[in-house]
Amino acid sequence: QVQLVESGGGLVQAGGSLRLSCAASGRFFSINAMGWYRQAPGKQRELVAGITSGGSTNYADSVKGRFTISRDNAKNTVYLQMNSLKPEDTAVYYCYLEIRRSSSLSPIVGYWGQGTQVTVSS
C-alpha cells in the first residue's frame, strides 16, 4: 500500500514563503511524474507545478517565477518552494504522484496526498 504524507502548509503574510513536502512510503517499484495541485473554495482543482522523472518542470502561469518544484528520488519526496506568496495563492494544496507498483511494466497509478492548507493574509 502506498501512502503520501504532506507537510509544510500554514498561515503566512503576503510576500512570505512556505515550503511544502510530500513523501511517499510503502511498497512500490518507481515514481514517475510528481506534481502539486491546489483547490480554493468554490473553484476547481488546478495544476500548480509538475516534474517528470527526468527533472523537467512545468508551472501554471500564475506561479511562474515565484514557485519552484523539486524532487528527491532517494527520499521519494517532492517539494514545492513558494516565494512571494499572494492572497490569491490561498488554497488546499495536494501532491499527486504517478507510481508503478511492481515493475517497469506495471501500469501507472495516480495517488493523491491528503492536502495541506495554505493561507496567505493581506
Backbone hydrogen bonds in HBPLUS format (Angstrom, degrees):
<---DONOR---> <-ACCEPTOR-->    atom                        ^
c    i                          cat <-CA-CA->   ^        H-A-AA   ^      H-
h    n   atom  resd res      DA  || num        DHA   H-A  angle D-A-AA Bond
n    s   type  num  typ     dist DA aas  dist angle  dist       angle   num
A0003-GLN N   A0025-SER O   2.95 MM  22  5.28 162.4  1.98 146.3 149.9     1
A0025-SER N   A0003-GLN O   2.86 MM  22  5.28 154.3  1.92 152.3 159.8     2
A0005-VAL N   A0023-ALA O   2.95 MM  18  5.32 156.2  2.01 143.4 150.9     3
A0023-ALA N   A0005-VAL O   2.99 MM  18  5.32 160.8  2.02 142.8 142.9     4
A0007-SER N   A0021-SER O   2.92 MM  14  5.27 144.8  2.04 145.7 147.9     5
A0021-SER N   A0007-SER O   2.86 MM  14  5.27 159.2  1.90 151.1 153.1     6
A0010-GLY N   A0117-GLN O   2.93 MM 107  6.12 122.1  2.27 141.7 158.4     7
A0119-THR N   A0010-GLY O   2.91 MM 109  6.16 168.8  1.92 157.5 157.7     8
A0012-VAL N   A0119-THR O   2.91 MM 107  6.33 157.4  1.96 164.0 171.6     9
A0121-SER N   A0012-VAL O   2.90 MM 109  6.28 154.7  1.96 148.5 156.3    10
A0016-GLY N   A0013-GLN O   2.93 MM   3  5.57 153.4  2.00 143.8 146.5    11
A0014-ALA N   A0121-SER O   2.73 MM 107  5.67 135.4  1.93 170.6 167.0    12
A0015-GLY N   A0085-LEU O   2.72 MM  70  4.88 164.3  1.74 141.6 147.2    13
A0085-LEU N   A0016-GLY O   3.07 MM  69  5.50 175.0  2.08 153.8 154.1    14
A0018-LEU N   A0082-MET O   2.92 MM  64  5.23 149.8  2.01 143.0 152.8    15
A0082-MET N   A0018-LEU O   2.78 MM  64  5.23 169.6  1.79 179.1 176.4    16
A0020-LEU N   A0080-LEU O   2.90 MM  60  4.99 164.2  1.93 141.2 141.7    17
A0080-LEU N   A0020-LEU O   2.93 MM  60  4.99 148.1  2.03 136.6 139.1    18
A0022-CYS N   A0078-VAL O   2.91 MM  56  5.32 132.6  2.14 153.5 164.5    19
A0078-VAL N   A0022-CYS O   2.97 MM  56  5.32 154.7  2.03 144.1 150.6    20
A0024-ALA N   A0076-ASN O   2.92 MM  52  5.51 164.7  1.94 156.5 161.4    21
A0029-PHE N   A0100-ARG O   2.80 MM  71  5.50 144.0  1.92 142.7 154.0    22
A0030-SER N   A0100-ARG O   3.24 MM  70  5.33 157.9  2.29 138.9 143.2    23
A0100-ARG N   A0030-SER O   2.94 MM  70  5.33 164.3  1.96 148.8 153.9    24
A0032-ASN N   A0098-GLU O   2.64 MM  66  5.19 164.5  1.66 159.1 163.4    25
A0098-GLU N   A0033-ALA O   2.99 MM  65  5.46 159.2  2.03 170.2 166.7    26
A0034-MET N   A0051-ILE O   2.90 MM  17  5.39 160.4  1.93 156.0 162.6    27
A0051-ILE N   A0034-MET O   2.80 MM  17  5.39 154.8  1.86 165.0 166.7    28
A0035-GLY N   A0096-TYR O   2.82 MM  61  5.10 138.8  1.99 148.4 157.8    29
A0096-TYR N   A0035-GLY O   2.84 MM  61  5.10 148.0  1.94 143.5 143.9    30
A0036-TRP N   A0049-ALA O   2.82 MM  13  5.37 160.1  1.86 158.3 161.5    31
A0048-VAL N   A0036-TRP O   2.79 MM  12  5.49 163.8  1.82 150.3 151.3    32
A0049-ALA N   A0036-TRP O   3.24 MM  13  5.37 158.5  2.29 139.9 143.7    33
A0037-TYR N   A0094-TYR O   2.75 MM  57  5.11 164.3  1.77 156.4 162.0    34
A0094-TYR N   A0037-TYR O   2.76 MM  57  5.11 160.3  1.80 138.1 145.0    35
A0038-ARG N   A0046-GLU O   2.88 MM   8  5.51 151.1  1.97 150.2 159.7    36
A0046-GLU N   A0038-ARG O   2.84 MM   8  5.51 161.1  1.88 155.1 159.6    37
A0039-GLN N   A0092-VAL O   2.89 MM  53  5.33 147.5  1.99 143.3 154.0    38
A0092-VAL N   A0039-GLN O   3.06 MM  53  5.33 172.7  2.07 135.0 134.1    39
A0043-LYS N   A0040-ALA O   2.97 MM   3  5.37 156.0  2.03 142.0 139.2    40
A0060-ALA N   A0048-VAL O   2.90 MM  12  5.17 155.1  1.96 146.9 142.7    41
A0050-GLY N   A0058-ASN O   2.93 MM   8  5.32 152.8  2.00 148.5 152.9    42
A0058-ASN N   A0050-GLY O   3.01 MM   8  5.32 144.8  2.14 142.6 145.3    43
A0052-THR N   A0056-SER O   2.83 MM   4  5.27 155.0  1.89 147.9 156.2    44
A0055-GLY N   A0052-THR O   3.01 MM   3  5.11 159.1  2.05 104.0 110.8    45
A0063-VAL N   A0060-ALA O   3.04 MM   3  5.66 160.1  2.08 118.6 124.5    46
A0066-ARG N   A0063-VAL O   2.95 MM   3  5.42 160.9  1.99 136.2 139.2    47
A0067-PHE N   A0063-VAL O   3.04 MM   4  5.63 158.2  2.09 164.1 162.2    48
A0083-ASN N   A0066-ARG O   3.02 MM  17  5.14 157.0  2.08 133.8 140.4    49
A0068-THR N   A0081-GLN O   2.83 MM  13  5.05 149.8  1.92 142.8 152.2    50
A0081-GLN N   A0068-THR O   2.83 MM  13  5.05 164.8  1.85 157.0 153.9    51
A0070-SER N   A0079-TYR O   3.20 MM   9  5.24 156.3  2.26 130.3 133.8    52
A0079-TYR N   A0070-SER O   2.81 MM   9  5.24 168.1  1.83 151.0 152.9    53
A0072-ASP N   A0077-THR O   2.83 MM   5  5.30 164.2  1.85 156.2 160.5    54
A0075-LYS N   A0072-ASP O   3.07 MM   3  5.44 137.1  2.26 105.9 117.3    55
A0076-ASN N   A0072-ASP O   2.93 MM   4  5.98 108.0  2.46 139.3 158.2    56
A0077-THR N   A0072-ASP O   3.19 MM   5  5.30 168.7  2.20 140.6 143.1    57
A0076-ASN N   A0073-ASN O   3.26 MM   3  4.78 153.0  2.34  90.1  98.1    58
A0089-ASP N   A0086-LYS O   2.85 MM   3  5.40 163.9  1.88 120.0 125.2    59
A0090-THR N   A0087-PRO O   3.06 MM   3  5.64 165.1  2.08 118.3 122.1    60
A0091-ALA N   A0118-VAL O   2.98 MM  27  5.54 147.3  2.09 147.9 158.3    61
A0118-VAL N   A0091-ALA O   2.90 MM  27  5.54 162.7  1.93 159.6 165.3    62
A0093-TYR N   A0116-THR O   2.82 MM  23  5.26 173.5  1.83 148.1 146.3    63
A0116-THR N   A0093-TYR O   2.87 MM  23  5.26 145.9  1.98 138.5 149.5    64
A0113-GLY N   A0095-CYS O   2.91 MM  18  5.12 154.2  1.97 145.2 144.8    65
A0097-LEU N   A0111-TYR O   2.94 MM  14  5.29 158.0  1.99 148.1 155.1    66
A0111-TYR N   A0097-LEU O   2.86 MM  14  5.29 150.9  1.94 150.6 160.2    67
A0099-ILE N   A0109-VAL O   2.83 MM  10  5.27 173.9  1.83 150.4 150.9    68
A0109-VAL N   A0099-ILE O   2.87 MM  10  5.27 167.3  1.88 145.5 149.3    69
A0106-SER N   A0103-SER O   3.08 MM   3  5.27 160.5  2.12 106.4 112.6    70
